[in-house]
């Protein structure tokens, strides 16, 4: 569980599955997560996997009363790169431009 705001007025529940790339998370797993949300009275959840989600799982979350976000392995990697989590830079490219003041008249 993660507090969405500093006061803890709204909570987001998170579930993660570490599956092999060829083993997608199916609707039964997502359905179980949604059932947990309902049992807790929660309205928001994030389901993360290192693999992918099956199409039935993706279709299922589109029509729920709860807001459930599915993050697959590719999107997880993109988010990690975007926010600098668990990654490190190995090359920095420097771009130079002409300093017009250097050539200014004195």
C-alpha distances in whole Angstrom, upper triangle without the diagonal:
4,7,9,12,13,14,10,12,10,7,6,4,6,9,12,15,18,21,25,26,28,25,23,20,22,21,21,18,16,18,16,13,14,15,12,11,14,14,11,13,10,12,10,9,10,12,13,16,19,21,22,21,24,26,25,21,22,24,22,19,22,23,19,19,15,14,13,14,16,16,19,20,23,20,18,21,22,19,19,23,22,20,22,19,21,24,27,30,34,36,36,39,41,43,46,48,51,52,54,55,56,59,60,63,64
4,6,9,10,11,8,11,9,6,5,6,7,11,13,17,19,23,26,27,29,27,25,22,24,23,24,20,19,20,19,15,16,18,15,13,17,17,14,15,12,13,10,10,10,13,14,17,20,22,23,22,26,27,27,23,23,25,23,20,22,23,20,20,16,15,14,14,16,16,19,20,22,19,17,20,21,17,18,21,20,18,20,17,19,23,26,28,32,34,34,37,38,40,43,45,48,48,51,51,53,56,56,60,60
4,5,7,8,5,7,6,5,6,9,11,14,17,21,23,26,29,30,33,30,28,25,27,26,26,23,21,23,22,18,18,20,17,15,17,18,15,15,12,13,11,11,13,16,17,21,23,26,26,25,28,29,29,25,25,27,25,22,23,24,21,20,16,15,15,16,18,18,22,23,25,22,20,23,23,19,20,23,22,19,21,19,22,25,28,30,34,36,35,38,39,41,43,45,48,48,50,51,52,55,56,59,60
4,7,8,7,8,5,5,6,10,12,16,18,22,24,27,30,30,32,31,28,25,27,26,27,24,21,23,22,19,18,21,18,15,18,19,16,16,12,12,10,11,12,16,17,21,23,25,25,25,28,28,28,25,23,25,24,20,21,22,20,18,15,13,14,14,17,17,21,23,24,20,19,22,21,18,19,22,20,18,20,19,22,25,27,29,33,35,34,36,38,39,41,43,46,46,48,49,50,53,53,57,58
4,6,5,7,7,8,10,13,15,19,21,25,27,30,33,33,36,34,32,29,31,30,30,28,25,26,26,22,22,24,22,19,21,22,18,18,15,15,13,15,16,19,21,24,27,29,29,28,31,32,32,28,27,29,27,24,25,26,23,21,18,17,18,18,21,21,24,26,27,23,22,25,24,20,21,24,22,19,22,21,24,26,29,31,34,36,35,37,38,39,42,43,46,45,48,48,50,52,52,56,56
4,6,8,9,10,13,15,17,21,23,27,29,32,35,35,38,36,34,32,33,33,33,30,28,29,28,25,25,26,24,21,23,24,20,20,17,18,16,18,19,22,23,26,28,31,31,31,34,35,35,31,30,32,31,27,28,29,27,25,22,20,21,21,24,24,27,28,29,26,24,26,26,22,23,25,23,20,22,21,24,27,29,31,35,36,35,38,39,40,42,43,46,46,48,48,50,53,52,56,56
4,6,8,10,13,16,18,22,25,28,31,34,37,38,40,38,36,33,34,33,33,31,28,29,28,25,24,26,23,20,22,23,19,18,16,17,16,18,20,23,25,28,31,33,33,33,36,36,36,32,31,33,31,28,29,29,26,24,21,20,22,22,25,26,29,31,32,29,27,29,29,25,26,28,26,24,26,25,28,30,32,35,38,40,39,41,42,44,46,47,50,49,51,51,53,56,56,59,59
4,5,7,10,12,15,19,21,25,28,31,34,35,37,35,33,30,31,30,30,27,25,26,25,21,21,22,19,17,19,19,15,15,13,14,13,15,17,20,22,25,28,30,30,30,32,33,33,29,28,30,28,25,26,26,23,21,18,18,19,20,22,23,27,28,30,26,25,28,27,24,25,27,26,23,25,24,26,29,32,34,38,40,39,41,43,44,47,48,51,51,53,53,55,58,57,61,61
4,7,10,13,16,20,23,27,30,32,36,36,38,36,33,30,31,29,30,27,25,25,25,21,20,21,19,16,18,18,15,13,12,12,12,15,17,21,23,27,30,32,31,30,33,33,32,29,28,29,27,24,25,25,22,19,17,16,18,19,23,24,27,30,31,27,26,29,29,25,26,29,27,25,28,26,29,32,34,37,40,42,41,43,45,46,48,49,52,52,54,54,56,59,59,62,63
4,7,10,13,17,20,24,27,29,32,33,35,33,30,27,27,26,26,24,21,22,21,18,17,19,16,13,15,16,13,11,9,9,9,11,14,17,20,23,26,28,28,26,29,29,28,25,24,25,23,20,21,21,18,16,13,13,14,16,19,20,24,26,27,24,23,26,26,22,24,27,25,23,26,24,27,30,33,35,38,40,40,42,43,44,47,48,51,51,53,53,55,58,58,61,62
4,6,10,13,16,20,23,26,29,30,32,29,27,24,25,23,23,21,18,19,18,15,14,16,14,11,13,14,11,10,7,8,7,9,11,14,16,20,23,25,25,24,26,27,26,23,22,24,22,18,20,20,17,16,12,12,12,14,17,18,21,23,25,22,21,24,24,21,22,25,24,21,24,22,25,27,31,33,36,38,38,40,42,43,46,48,51,51,53,54,56,58,59,62,63
4,7,10,13,17,20,22,26,26,28,26,23,20,21,20,20,18,15,17,16,12,12,14,12,9,13,14,11,11,8,8,5,5,7,10,13,16,20,21,21,20,23,23,23,19,19,21,19,15,17,18,15,14,11,10,9,10,13,14,18,20,22,19,17,21,21,18,19,22,21,19,22,20,22,25,28,31,34,36,36,38,40,41,45,46,49,50,52,53,55,57,58,61,62
4,7,10,14,17,20,23,24,26,23,21,18,19,18,18,15,13,14,13,9,10,12,9,7,11,12,10,11,8,9,6,5,6,8,11,14,18,19,19,18,21,22,21,18,18,20,18,15,17,18,15,15,11,11,9,10,12,13,16,19,21,18,17,20,21,18,19,23,22,20,23,20,22,25,28,31,34,36,37,39,41,43,46,48,51,52,54,55,57,59,60,63,65
4,7,10,13,16,19,20,22,20,18,15,17,16,16,13,11,14,13,9,11,13,11,10,14,14,13,14,11,12,9,6,5,6,8,11,14,16,16,16,19,20,20,16,16,19,17,15,17,19,16,17,13,12,10,10,10,11,13,15,18,16,13,17,18,16,16,20,20,18,20,18,19,22,25,28,31,34,34,37,39,41,44,46,50,50,53,54,55,58,59,62,64
4,7,10,13,16,18,19,17,15,12,14,14,14,10,9,12,10,7,10,12,10,11,14,15,14,16,13,14,12,8,6,5,6,8,12,14,14,13,16,19,18,14,15,18,16,14,18,19,17,18,15,14,11,11,10,10,12,14,17,15,13,17,19,17,17,21,21,20,21,18,19,22,26,29,31,34,35,37,40,42,45,47,51,52,55,56,57,60,61,64,66
4,7,9,13,14,17,14,13,10,13,14,14,11,11,14,13,10,13,15,14,14,18,18,18,20,17,18,15,11,8,6,5,6,8,10,12,12,15,18,18,15,16,19,18,16,19,21,19,21,18,16,13,12,10,9,10,11,14,13,11,14,16,15,15,19,20,19,20,17,17,19,23,26,29,31,33,35,38,40,44,46,49,51,53,55,56,58,59,63,64
4,6,10,11,13,11,10,8,11,13,13,9,11,14,13,11,15,16,15,17,20,20,20,22,20,20,18,14,11,8,6,5,7,8,10,11,14,17,17,14,15,19,18,17,20,22,21,23,20,19,15,14,11,11,10,10,14,14,12,14,17,17,16,20,21,21,21,18,18,20,24,27,29,32,33,36,39,41,45,47,51,52,55,56,57,60,61,65,66
4,7,9,12,10,10,10,13,16,16,12,14,17,16,15,18,20,19,20,24,24,24,26,23,24,21,17,14,11,8,6,5,7,10,12,15,18,19,16,18,21,21,20,23,25,24,26,23,22,18,17,14,12,10,9,13,14,12,13,17,17,16,19,21,21,21,17,16,18,22,25,27,29,32,34,37,40,43,46,50,51,54,55,56,58,60,64,65
4,6,8,6,7,8,11,14,15,12,14,17,17,16,19,21,20,22,25,25,26,28,25,26,23,19,16,13,10,7,6,5,8,10,13,16,17,15,17,20,20,20,23,25,24,27,24,23,19,18,14,13,10,9,13,15,13,14,18,18,18,20,23,23,23,20,19,21,24,27,28,31,33,35,39,41,44,47,51,52,55,57,57,60,62,65,67
4,6,5,8,10,13,17,17,15,17,20,20,20,22,24,24,25,28,29,29,31,29,29,26,22,19,16,13,9,7,6,9,12,13,17,19,17,18,22,22,22,25,27,27,30,27,26,22,20,17,15,12,10,13,15,14,15,18,19,19,21,23,24,24,21,19,21,24,26,27,29,32,34,38,40,44,46,50,52,55,57,57,59,61,65,67
4,6,7,10,13,17,18,16,17,21,21,21,23,25,25,26,29,30,31,32,30,29,26,23,19,16,13,10,7,5,7,10,12,15,17,16,17,20,21,21,23,26,27,30,27,25,22,19,16,14,10,8,10,13,13,13,16,18,18,19,22,23,23,21,19,20,23,25,26,28,30,32,36,38,41,44,48,50,52,55,55,57,59,63,65
4,6,10,12,16,17,16,17,20,21,21,24,26,26,27,30,31,32,33,31,30,28,24,21,18,16,12,10,7,8,10,11,14,16,15,17,19,21,21,23,26,27,30,28,27,23,21,17,16,12,11,13,16,16,17,19,21,21,23,25,26,27,25,23,24,27,29,29,31,34,35,39,41,44,47,51,53,55,58,58,60,62,66,68
4,7,9,13,14,12,14,17,18,18,20,22,23,24,26,28,28,30,28,28,25,22,19,15,14,10,10,7,7,9,9,13,14,13,15,18,18,19,22,24,24,27,25,24,21,19,15,15,12,12,14,16,16,17,20,21,22,24,26,27,27,25,23,25,28,30,31,33,36,37,41,43,46,49,53,55,57,59,60,62,64,67,69
4,6,10,11,10,11,14,15,15,17,20,20,21,24,25,26,27,25,24,22,19,16,13,12,9,9,6,5,5,6,9,11,9,11,14,15,15,18,20,21,24,22,21,17,16,12,12,9,10,13,14,15,16,18,20,20,23,24,25,26,24,23,25,28,30,31,33,35,37,40,42,46,48,52,54,56,58,59,61,63,66,68
4,7,8,7,8,11,12,12,14,16,17,18,20,21,22,24,21,21,19,16,13,10,10,7,10,7,6,5,6,10,10,7,10,13,12,13,16,18,18,21,19,18,14,13,10,11,9,11,14,15,15,17,19,19,20,23,24,25,26,24,23,25,29,31,33,35,37,38,42,43,47,49,53,54,57,59,60,62,63,67,69
4,6,6,7,9,10,11,13,15,16,17,19,20,22,23,21,21,19,16,15,12,12,11,13,11,9,6,5,8,7,5,9,11,10,12,14,16,16,19,18,18,14,14,11,13,12,14,17,17,18,20,22,22,24,26,27,28,29,27,27,29,32,35,36,38,40,42,45,46,50,52,55,57,60,62,63,65,66,70,72
4,5,5,6,8,10,10,12,14,15,16,18,20,21,19,19,17,15,14,12,14,13,16,14,12,8,7,8,6,4,8,9,7,9,12,13,13,16,15,16,13,14,12,14,14,17,19,19,19,22,24,24,25,28,29,29,31,29,29,31,35,37,39,41,42,44,47,48,52,53,57,59,61,63,64,66,67,71,73
4,5,5,6,9,10,10,12,14,15,16,18,20,19,19,18,16,16,13,15,14,17,15,14,11,10,12,9,8,11,12,10,12,15,16,15,17,16,17,14,16,14,16,16,19,21,21,21,24,26,26,27,30,31,31,32,30,30,32,36,38,40,43,44,46,49,50,54,56,60,61,64,65,67,69,70,74,75
4,5,5,6,9,10,11,13,14,15,17,19,17,18,16,13,13,10,11,11,14,13,12,10,10,13,11,8,11,13,11,12,15,16,15,18,16,16,13,14,12,14,14,16,19,19,18,21,23,23,24,27,28,28,29,26,26,29,33,35,37,40,41,43,46,48,51,53,57,59,61,63,64,66,67,71,73
4,5,5,6,9,10,11,12,14,15,16,15,14,13,10,10,8,10,11,14,14,12,9,10,12,10,6,9,11,8,8,12,13,11,14,12,12,9,10,9,12,13,16,18,17,17,21,22,21,23,26,26,26,28,26,26,28,32,35,37,39,40,42,45,46,50,52,55,57,59,61,62,64,65,69,71
4,5,5,6,9,10,10,12,14,15,14,14,14,12,13,11,14,15,18,17,16,12,12,13,11,8,11,11,8,9,12,12,10,13,12,13,11,13,12,15,16,19,22,21,21,24,26,25,26,29,30,29,31,29,30,32,36,38,41,43,44,46,49,50,53,55,59,60,62,64,65,67,68,72,74
4,5,5,6,9,10,11,13,14,14,15,14,12,13,11,14,15,18,18,17,14,15,16,14,11,14,15,12,12,16,16,13,15,13,15,12,14,14,16,17,20,23,22,21,25,26,25,26,30,30,30,31,29,29,32,35,38,41,43,44,46,49,51,54,56,60,61,63,65,66,68,69,73,75
4,5,5,6,9,10,11,12,11,12,11,8,9,8,11,13,16,17,16,14,15,16,15,11,13,15,12,11,14,15,12,14,11,12,9,11,11,14,15,18,21,20,19,22,24,22,23,27,27,26,28,25,26,29,33,35,38,40,41,43,46,48,51,53,57,58,60,61,63,65,66,70,71
4,5,5,6,9,10,10,9,9,9,8,10,10,13,15,19,19,18,15,16,16,14,11,13,13,10,9,12,12,9,10,8,9,8,11,12,15,17,20,23,21,20,24,25,23,25,28,28,27,30,27,28,31,35,37,40,42,43,45,47,49,52,54,57,58,61,62,63,66,66,70,72
4,5,5,6,9,10,10,11,12,11,13,13,16,18,22,22,21,18,18,19,16,14,16,16,13,12,15,14,11,12,10,13,12,15,15,18,20,23,26,24,24,27,28,27,28,32,31,31,33,30,31,34,38,40,43,45,46,48,51,52,56,57,61,62,64,65,67,69,70,74,75
4,5,5,6,9,8,11,11,10,12,12,15,17,21,22,21,19,20,21,19,16,18,19,15,14,17,17,13,14,11,13,12,15,16,18,20,23,26,24,23,26,28,26,27,30,30,29,31,28,29,32,36,39,41,44,45,47,50,51,54,56,60,61,63,64,65,68,69,72,74
4,5,5,6,5,7,8,7,10,11,15,18,21,22,21,19,20,21,19,16,17,18,15,13,15,15,11,11,8,10,10,13,14,17,20,22,25,23,22,26,26,24,26,29,28,27,30,27,29,31,35,38,41,43,44,46,48,49,53,54,58,58,61,62,63,66,66,70,71
4,5,5,6,8,10,10,14,15,18,21,25,25,24,21,22,22,20,17,18,18,15,13,16,14,11,10,8,11,12,15,17,20,23,26,28,26,25,29,30,27,29,33,32,31,33,31,32,35,39,41,44,46,47,49,51,52,56,57,61,61,63,65,66,69,69,73,74
4,6,8,10,12,13,16,16,20,22,26,26,26,23,24,25,22,20,21,22,18,17,20,18,15,13,12,15,15,18,19,22,25,27,30,28,27,31,32,29,31,34,34,32,35,32,33,36,40,43,46,48,49,51,53,55,58,59,63,63,66,67,68,71,71,75,76
4,5,9,11,11,14,16,19,22,25,26,26,24,25,26,24,21,22,23,19,18,20,19,15,14,12,14,14,17,19,21,24,27,29,27,26,29,30,28,29,32,32,30,32,30,31,34,38,41,44,46,46,49,51,52,56,57,60,61,63,64,66,68,69,72,73
4,7,10,11,15,17,20,23,27,28,27,24,26,26,24,21,22,22,19,17,19,17,14,11,10,12,14,17,19,22,25,28,30,28,27,30,31,28,30,33,32,30,33,31,33,36,39,42,45,47,47,49,51,52,55,57,60,61,63,63,65,68,68,71,73
4,6,8,11,14,17,20,24,25,24,22,24,24,22,19,19,20,17,15,17,16,12,10,7,9,10,13,16,19,22,25,27,24,23,27,27,24,26,29,28,27,29,27,29,32,35,38,41,43,43,45,47,49,52,53,56,57,59,60,62,64,64,68,69
4,7,11,13,17,20,24,25,23,21,22,22,21,18,17,18,15,12,14,13,10,7,5,6,8,11,14,17,21,24,25,22,22,26,26,23,25,28,27,26,29,27,29,32,35,37,40,42,42,44,46,47,50,51,54,55,57,58,60,62,62,66,67
4,7,10,13,17,20,21,20,18,20,21,20,16,16,17,15,11,13,13,10,9,6,5,6,8,11,14,17,20,22,19,18,22,22,19,21,24,23,22,25,23,25,28,31,33,37,38,38,40,42,43,46,48,51,52,54,55,57,59,59,63,64
4,7,10,13,17,18,17,15,18,18,18,14,14,16,14,10,13,14,11,11,8,6,5,6,9,11,14,17,19,16,15,19,20,17,19,22,21,20,23,21,23,25,29,31,34,36,37,39,41,42,45,47,50,51,53,54,56,58,59,63,64
4,6,10,13,15,14,13,16,17,17,13,13,15,14,11,13,15,13,14,11,8,6,5,6,7,11,13,15,13,12,15,16,14,16,19,18,17,20,18,19,22,25,28,31,33,33,35,38,39,42,44,48,49,51,52,54,56,57,60,62
4,7,10,11,11,10,13,15,15,11,11,14,13,11,14,16,14,16,13,11,7,6,5,6,8,11,14,12,11,15,16,14,16,19,19,19,21,18,19,22,25,28,30,33,34,36,38,40,43,45,49,50,52,54,55,57,58,62,64
4,7,9,9,9,13,15,16,13,12,16,15,13,16,19,18,19,16,14,11,8,6,5,6,8,11,9,8,11,13,12,13,16,17,16,18,15,16,18,22,24,27,29,30,32,35,37,41,43,46,48,50,52,53,55,56,60,62
4,5,7,8,11,14,16,12,13,16,16,15,18,21,20,22,19,17,13,11,8,6,5,6,9,10,8,11,13,13,13,16,18,18,19,16,16,18,22,24,26,29,30,32,36,37,41,43,47,48,51,53,54,56,57,61,63
4,7,10,13,16,18,15,15,19,19,18,21,24,23,26,23,21,17,14,11,9,6,4,8,9,7,9,12,12,12,15,17,17,18,15,14,16,19,22,23,26,28,30,33,35,39,41,45,47,50,51,52,54,56,60,61
4,7,10,13,15,13,13,17,18,17,20,23,23,25,23,21,17,15,11,9,6,5,8,10,10,11,14,15,15,17,19,20,21,18,18,19,22,24,26,28,30,32,35,37,41,43,47,49,51,53,54,56,58,61,63
4,7,9,12,10,10,13,15,14,16,20,20,23,21,19,15,13,9,8,5,6,8,10,10,12,14,15,16,18,20,21,22,20,20,21,24,26,28,30,31,33,36,38,41,43,47,49,52,54,54,56,58,62,64
4,6,8,6,7,10,11,11,13,16,17,20,18,16,13,11,8,8,7,9,11,12,13,15,16,17,19,21,22,23,24,23,23,24,28,29,31,33,34,36,39,40,44,46,49,51,54,56,57,59,60,64,66
4,5,5,6,9,10,11,13,16,17,20,19,18,15,14,11,12,10,13,14,15,16,19,20,21,22,24,25,27,28,26,26,28,31,33,34,36,38,39,42,43,47,48,52,54,56,59,60,61,63,67,69
4,5,5,6,8,10,11,14,15,19,19,17,15,14,11,13,12,15,16,16,18,20,21,22,24,26,26,28,30,28,29,30,33,34,36,37,39,40,43,43,47,48,52,54,56,58,60,61,63,66,69
4,5,5,6,9,10,12,13,17,17,17,14,14,12,15,14,17,19,19,20,23,23,24,26,28,29,30,32,30,31,32,36,37,39,41,42,43,46,47,50,52,55,57,59,61,63,64,66,69,72
4,5,5,7,9,11,12,15,14,14,11,11,9,12,12,15,17,16,17,20,21,21,23,26,26,27,29,27,28,29,33,35,37,38,40,41,44,45,48,50,54,55,58,60,61,63,64,68,70
4,5,6,7,10,11,15,14,12,10,9,8,10,11,14,15,14,16,19,19,19,22,24,24,25,27,26,27,28,32,33,35,37,38,39,42,42,46,47,51,52,55,57,58,60,61,64,67
4,6,5,8,10,14,14,13,11,12,11,14,14,18,19,18,20,23,22,23,25,27,27,28,31,29,30,32,35,37,39,40,41,42,44,45,48,50,53,55,57,59,60,62,63,67,69
4,6,6,7,11,11,11,10,11,11,14,15,19,20,19,20,24,24,23,26,28,28,29,31,30,31,32,36,38,40,42,42,44,46,47,50,52,55,57,59,61,62,64,65,69,71
4,6,6,9,8,8,6,8,8,12,14,18,19,17,18,22,22,21,24,26,25,26,29,27,28,30,34,36,38,40,40,41,44,45,48,49,53,54,56,58,60,61,62,66,68
4,6,9,10,9,8,9,10,14,16,20,20,18,20,23,22,22,25,27,26,27,30,29,30,32,35,37,39,40,41,41,44,44,48,48,52,53,55,57,59,60,61,65,67
4,7,9,9,10,12,13,17,19,23,24,22,23,27,26,25,28,30,29,30,33,32,33,35,38,40,43,44,44,45,47,48,51,52,55,57,58,60,62,64,64,68,70
4,5,7,8,11,13,17,19,23,24,22,23,26,26,25,27,30,29,29,32,30,32,34,38,40,42,44,44,45,48,48,51,52,56,57,59,60,62,64,65,68,70
4,7,9,13,15,19,22,25,26,24,24,28,28,26,29,31,30,30,33,31,33,35,39,41,44,45,45,47,49,49,52,53,57,58,59,61,63,65,65,68,70
4,6,10,13,16,19,22,24,21,21,25,25,23,25,28,27,26,29,28,30,32,36,38,41,42,42,44,46,47,50,51,54,55,57,58,60,62,63,66,68
4,7,10,13,16,20,21,18,18,22,22,19,22,25,23,23,26,25,27,29,32,34,37,39,39,40,42,43,46,47,51,52,53,55,57,59,59,63,64
4,7,10,13,16,18,15,15,19,19,17,20,23,22,21,24,23,25,27,30,32,35,37,37,39,41,42,45,46,50,51,53,55,56,58,59,63,64
4,6,10,13,14,11,12,16,15,14,16,19,18,18,21,20,21,23,27,29,31,33,33,35,37,38,42,43,46,48,50,51,53,55,56,59,61
4,6,10,11,9,10,14,14,13,15,18,18,18,21,19,20,22,25,27,30,32,32,34,37,38,41,43,46,48,50,52,53,55,56,60,62
4,7,8,6,6,10,10,10,12,14,14,15,17,16,17,18,22,24,26,28,29,30,33,34,38,40,43,45,47,49,50,52,54,57,59
4,6,5,6,9,10,11,12,14,15,16,18,16,16,18,21,23,25,27,28,30,33,34,38,40,44,45,48,50,51,53,54,58,60
4,6,5,6,9,10,10,12,14,15,16,14,14,15,18,20,22,24,26,27,31,32,36,38,42,44,47,48,49,51,53,57,58
4,5,5,6,9,10,11,12,14,15,14,14,14,17,19,20,22,23,25,28,29,33,35,39,41,44,46,46,48,50,54,56
4,5,5,6,9,10,10,12,14,13,14,14,18,19,21,23,24,25,28,29,33,35,38,40,43,44,45,47,49,53,54
4,5,5,6,9,10,11,12,10,11,12,16,18,20,22,23,25,28,30,33,35,39,40,43,45,46,48,49,53,55
4,5,5,6,9,10,10,9,9,9,13,14,17,18,20,22,25,27,30,33,36,38,41,43,43,45,47,51,53
4,5,5,6,9,10,10,11,11,13,14,17,18,19,20,23,24,28,30,34,35,38,40,41,43,44,48,50
4,5,5,6,8,8,10,11,14,15,18,19,20,22,24,26,29,31,35,36,39,40,41,43,45,48,50
4,6,5,6,5,7,7,10,12,15,17,18,20,23,25,29,31,35,36,39,40,41,43,45,48,50
4,6,5,7,8,6,9,10,13,14,15,17,20,21,25,27,31,32,35,37,37,40,41,45,47
4,6,8,11,10,11,12,15,16,16,17,20,21,24,26,30,31,34,35,36,39,40,44,45
4,6,9,9,11,12,16,17,17,19,21,23,26,28,32,32,35,36,37,40,41,44,46
4,6,6,7,9,13,14,14,17,19,22,25,27,31,32,35,36,36,39,40,44,45
4,6,8,11,14,17,18,20,23,25,29,31,35,35,39,39,40,43,44,48,49
4,7,11,13,16,18,21,24,26,30,32,36,37,40,41,41,44,46,50,51
4,7,10,12,14,17,20,23,26,29,33,34,37,38,38,41,43,47,48
4,6,9,11,15,17,20,24,27,30,31,35,36,36,38,40,44,45
4,6,7,11,14,17,20,23,27,28,31,33,32,35,37,41,42
4,7,10,13,17,20,23,27,28,32,33,32,35,37,41,42
4,7,10,13,16,20,23,25,28,30,29,31,34,38,39
4,6,10,13,16,20,21,25,26,26,28,31,34,36
4,7,10,13,17,19,22,24,23,25,28,32,33
4,7,10,13,15,19,20,20,22,24,28,30
4,7,10,12,16,18,18,19,22,25,27
4,7,9,12,14,14,16,18,22,24
4,6,9,12,12,13,15,19,21
4,6,9,9,9,12,15,18
4,5,6,7,9,13,15
4,5,5,6,10,13
4,5,5,8,10
4,6,9,10
4,7,9
4,7
4
